[in-house]
Amino acid sequence: MKDYEKALREEFDWSAVKAEALRNPHYDPDVEDDICAVFLGTVFALTPSGKYYMPWACSNVTEDEAAEDEAWFEALEKVAGEYEGWIESGEGAPCDLFFCMRPE
């Protein structure tokens, strides 16, 4: 299986991603904590399989693809955590992936 942590560190300039997120605070009066976020891309462009699927769906993804995507997402969350952030899907657009963090 590919070293996804290494690949993700090379694919994104995480210091720049974090700085961009901090320039994009989202203030929502309905949410207790504000967050900063920046768009990373879609699952179609970023994940190894390039597919969006539900865990119980088996007709459009192989077990190997699912395992690769799972490893990729775990690596993405780990790298995001190293920069004090986490990954969220888009609201209303679950194929979009965002790096999120709390304002400093």
N, C-alpha and C positions, 0 to 999 in steps of 0.2 A: 504494500500500500504506500502511496506517495507520502512524502513528508509535507503535510499541508501547512503546518505551522511555519516552516521555512518559506514555503511558496507564498503564503499570505503576507509574511513580513516583507517579502520582495515585491509583491504585487501592489501594496499600498504603502504610502509614506504616512505611517501611523501618527507621527508627531503633527503632520499637516492635517490629517483627518481630525485629530483631537482639537487642534486650534480652530478648524472650520466649525466643528460642532459647538465650541464655546461661543462662536460668533452668531449662532443660531438658536437662541433660547426660545422655548415654547412655553408661554404662560397661559395656563388654563385655569380659570376660576373654579372649575369643577374638580380639579385635581389638587391634592394637598401639596405635592412636591412638583416643582418645575423641572423640566429636563431640557437638555441641549441635544440636538440631533443633526446628523448629516447623512444624506443618501449615499450608499455604497454602490448599489446596482441591483439588478434583479436576479432571482434564482436561475433564470434562463441563461444569463450571461456569466454568473459567478460559480455556481455549483458544478462539480465534476460531471453529473449526468445532464445538466442543463434542463432538468424537468421539475415541474411542480406536481406533487402528488400527495395523496392522503396516505397515512400509514397503513390503512386497511386495504388500499387499492393494490392489486397485484398484476393487473393486465398491462400497465404501461411502464413498469420498472422491474428490473431484475434484482435478485438478492444482492448481487455484487454491486450494482449501481446504488442500491439503498445503503449498503455498508460504506461505500465510498463517500456518499453524501453525508452520512452520519458522522464519519470521521472528519470530514471537512467542516461541518458545523461545530463540532467539538473544538477543533483547532481555531476556528473563527472566534468563538466565545472566549477561549483561553487568551488569544492575542488581544482581543478587545479589553479583557479584564486587566491585562498588563498596562493598559492606558487608561485605567479607571473608568471603563465603560462596559457596555453590554450591547447585544444585538436585538433589535426588534423588527418585526414585519410591519409593513405599512398598514395603516388603518383604512379599510376598504380596498386595499391593494396588497393582499398578503404575499404577493410575489416580490414586492420591493423590500430591500433590506437596508436598515439604518443602523449606524453606530450612534449610541445614545450614552449620555452621562449626566450627572448632576452639575449644575453651575458651580463654579468655584467660588 
